């Protein structure tokens, strides 16, 4: 998970971010009176998976 995106790989997260920026794939939030929040840039280092430990 990174920002509001969930994915198995960094590529999944990067694609979700690109889709968000382009306005693809995600629906409209009804009742929200404002522009979509801008997604922050991905960090310059690889994202680290959390793992499955509880």
C-alpha positions as semicolon CSV with decimal commas, in nm:
position;residue;x (nm);y (nm);z (nm)
1;X;0,000;0,000;0,000
2;X;0,125;0,345;-0,086
3;X;-0,079;0,665;-0,049
4;X;-0,429;0,544;-0,154
5;X;-0,311;0,263;-0,379
6;X;-0,274;-0,108;-0,312
7;X;-0,070;-0,341;-0,530
8;X;0,145;-0,650;-0,520
9;X;0,444;-0,486;-0,687
10;X;0,591;-0,141;-0,735
11;X;0,479;-0,163;-1,098
12;X;0,118;-0,213;-0,980
13;X;0,146;0,097;-0,762
14;X;0,306;0,301;-1,041
15;X;0,027;0,198;-1,281
16;X;-0,242;0,288;-1,026
17;X;-0,081;0,629;-0,976
18;X;-0,063;0,687;-1,352
19;X;-0,429;0,586;-1,389
20;X;-0,525;0,826;-1,107
21;X;-0,336;1,115;-1,265
22;X;-0,493;1,046;-1,607
23;X;-0,843;1,011;-1,459
24;X;-0,874;0,645;-1,567
25;X;-0,989;0,338;-1,377
26;X;-1,120;0,512;-1,064
27;X;-1,477;0,627;-1,022
28;X;-1,624;0,954;-0,905
29;X;-1,678;1,030;-0,538
30;X;-2,033;1,161;-0,519
31;X;-2,094;1,433;-0,263
32;X;-1,733;1,558;-0,266
33;X;-1,729;1,919;-0,380
34;X;-1,376;1,967;-0,504
35;X;-1,112;1,858;-0,750
36;X;-0,948;1,516;-0,711
37;X;-0,652;1,518;-0,475
38;X;-0,320;1,506;-0,661
39;X;-0,120;1,189;-0,607
40;X;0,227;1,257;-0,470
41;X;0,531;1,153;-0,670
42;X;0,659;0,802;-0,606
43;X;0,968;0,794;-0,384
44;X;1,306;0,772;-0,555
45;X;1,383;0,445;-0,378
46;X;1,205;0,112;-0,431
47;X;0,895;0,054;-0,220
48;X;0,947;-0,212;0,045
49;X;0,677;-0,479;0,085
50;X;0,539;-0,511;0,437
51;X;0,531;-0,889;0,430
52;X;0,273;-1,112;0,589
53;X;0,388;-1,104;0,953
54;X;0,121;-1,009;1,204
